[in-house]
């Protein structure tokens, strides 16, 4: 009963947050609130993603064309600069100026497909799957379910960010800290007796 109430309260809180941001966007669009960088960035993002006149979208198409030539193992690490030169076409000048150069696809999935193919992408996704499974399965044993949802939200936020941009030092730090926390707290550590309990040390 208590868990159900906590779950309902959490879902209601998420709903209120989403409703708040949606209201801000609608009021800004209607002219009741002044334009701000957040609303402008949000509108520009959806306009670019829903249309094919965005340079990033065209680079993704280029990445798919290159990946088809080596789907399993990819073209090698840090090979996107070479791939970009080889697969660049004259019709892309309408969207990608000749002076603009991409050394990344600005999408982690496409980068991995180019670098290491399906094997690399599957390995990358398995990290998220393993972390999410351990977090959801073992969080209740030592922590609250709210913590597991928070960690899953952080992983989802990082994953979403990498689908539209490139990794930076700050995003890597967040990602590795979350993975380290999950590994230390949610994965059973095998002791000498093989029962999954941490080894006990004699008291002084």
C-alpha positions in Angstrom: 0.0 0.0 0.0 2.8 2.4 0.9 4.7 1.6 -2.2 1.7 2.2 -4.3 1.2 5.6 -2.7 4.8 6.6 -3.3 4.6 5.5 -6.9 1.4 7.5 -7.4 3.0 10.6 -5.8 6.1 10.2 -8.0 4.1 9.9 -11.2 1.9 12.9 -10.2 5.1 14.9 -9.5 6.5 14.0 -13.0 3.1 15.0 -14.5 3.2 18.4 -12.8 6.7 19.1 -14.0 5.8 18.2 -17.6 2.6 20.2 -17.4 4.6 23.2 -16.0 7.1 23.1 -18.9 4.4 22.6 -21.5 2.5 25.6 -20.1 5.6 27.7 -20.3 6.0 26.8 -24.0 2.4 27.4 -24.8 2.3 30.8 -23.0 5.6 31.8 -24.7 4.2 30.7 -28.1 1.0 32.7 -27.5 2.9 35.8 -26.6 2.0 36.0 -23.0 5.6 35.4 -21.9 8.7 36.8 -23.6 10.9 34.6 -25.8 13.8 33.0 -24.0 16.8 30.9 -25.1 15.2 27.7 -23.8 12.0 28.0 -25.9 13.9 29.1 -28.9 16.3 26.2 -28.7 13.4 23.8 -28.2 11.5 25.1 -31.2 14.6 25.1 -33.4 15.5 21.5 -32.4 12.1 20.1 -33.4 12.1 22.2 -36.6 15.4 20.8 -37.6 14.6 17.2 -36.7 11.3 17.2 -38.5 12.8 18.6 -41.7 15.6 17.4 -43.9 17.2 20.8 -44.3 19.4 20.4 -41.2 23.1 19.7 -41.6 23.0 17.3 -38.7 20.2 15.3 -40.3 22.1 15.0 -43.6 25.2 13.9 -41.8 23.2 11.1 -40.2 22.1 10.0 -43.7 25.7 10.0 -44.8 26.6 7.9 -41.7 24.0 5.3 -42.7 25.3 5.1 -46.2 28.9 4.6 -44.9 27.8 2.0 -42.4 26.1 -0.2 -45.0 29.5 -0.8 -46.5 30.8 -2.3 -43.3 27.9 -3.1 -41.1 29.4 -5.7 -38.7 32.8 -4.2 -37.6 32.6 -0.7 -38.9 35.4 1.3 -40.4 37.7 1.7 -37.4 38.1 4.0 -34.4 38.0 7.8 -35.2 37.4 7.2 -38.9 34.6 9.6 -39.3 36.8 12.3 -40.7 37.8 10.0 -43.5 34.3 8.7 -44.0 33.0 12.3 -44.3 35.4 13.1 -47.1 34.7 9.9 -49.0 30.9 10.0 -48.8 30.4 13.8 -49.2 28.2 14.5 -52.2 27.7 17.7 -54.2 24.0 17.8 -53.5 24.9 18.2 -49.8 26.1 21.7 -50.5 22.5 23.0 -50.1 22.6 21.9 -46.5 26.2 21.5 -45.6 28.5 24.3 -46.8 31.9 23.3 -48.1 33.6 25.2 -45.3 31.7 23.2 -42.7 33.5 19.9 -41.6 32.2 17.2 -39.4 34.6 14.9 -37.5 31.6 13.3 -35.6 28.1 12.5 -36.6 26.7 14.3 -33.5 24.9 11.1 -32.7 26.5 8.4 -30.5 24.7 5.6 -32.2 25.9 6.6 -35.7 29.4 7.2 -34.4 29.5 3.7 -33.0 28.1 2.2 -36.2 30.9 3.9 -38.2 33.6 3.1 -35.7 32.8 -0.5 -34.7 29.6 -1.5 -36.5 26.7 -3.4 -35.0 29.0 -5.1 -32.5 30.2 -1.8 -31.1 26.6 -0.4 -30.9 25.3 -3.6 -29.3 28.1 -3.5 -26.7 27.4 0.2 -25.9 23.7 -0.5 -25.5 24.4 -3.5 -23.3 26.0 -1.2 -20.7 22.8 0.7 -20.3 20.8 -2.5 -20.2 23.0 -4.0 -17.5 23.0 -0.8 -15.4 19.2 -0.4 -15.7 18.6 -4.0 -14.8 20.8 -4.0 -11.8 19.4 -0.7 -10.6 15.8 -1.7 -10.9 16.4 -5.3 -9.5 18.6 -4.6 -6.5 17.7 -1.0 -5.5 15.0 -2.1 -3.2 17.4 -4.3 -1.2 19.6 -1.5 0.0 17.9 1.8 -1.1 14.5 3.1 -2.0 12.8 2.7 -5.4 13.0 6.5 -5.8 16.7 6.2 -6.0 16.6 3.6 -8.8 14.1 5.8 -10.7 16.5 8.8 -10.3 19.5 6.8 -11.6 17.4 5.5 -14.5 16.4 9.1 -15.3 20.1 10.2 -15.3 21.0 7.4 -17.6 18.1 8.2 -19.9 19.1 11.9 -19.9 22.6 11.1 -20.8 21.6 8.7 -23.6 19.2 11.2 -25.1 21.8 13.9 -25.0 24.3 11.7 -26.9 21.7 11.0 -29.6 21.7 14.7 -30.5 25.2 15.9 -29.7 28.7 14.7 -28.9 30.3 13.6 -25.6 32.2 16.1 -23.6 34.2 15.8 -20.4 31.3 16.9 -18.3 28.9 14.4 -19.8 31.5 11.6 -19.4 32.0 12.4 -15.7 28.3 12.2 -15.0 28.0 8.9 -17.0 31.0 7.2 -15.3 30.0 8.3 -11.8 26.5 6.9 -12.3 27.9 3.6 -13.6 30.4 3.5 -10.7 27.6 4.0 -8.2 25.5 1.2 -9.8 28.5 -1.2 -9.9 29.5 -0.6 -6.3 26.0 -0.6 -4.7 23.8 -2.8 -6.9 26.0 -5.6 -8.1 26.7 -8.4 -5.6 30.4 -8.8 -4.9 31.6 -12.4 -4.7 33.5 -13.3 -1.6 35.8 -16.3 -1.0 32.8 -18.5 0.0 31.0 -17.7 -3.3 27.8 -16.7 -1.5 27.8 -13.1 -2.9 28.5 -11.5 0.5 31.3 -9.1 1.2 34.2 -10.7 3.1 34.0 -10.1 6.8 37.1 -8.8 8.6 38.1 -9.7 12.2 37.3 -7.1 14.8 40.3 -5.7 16.8 
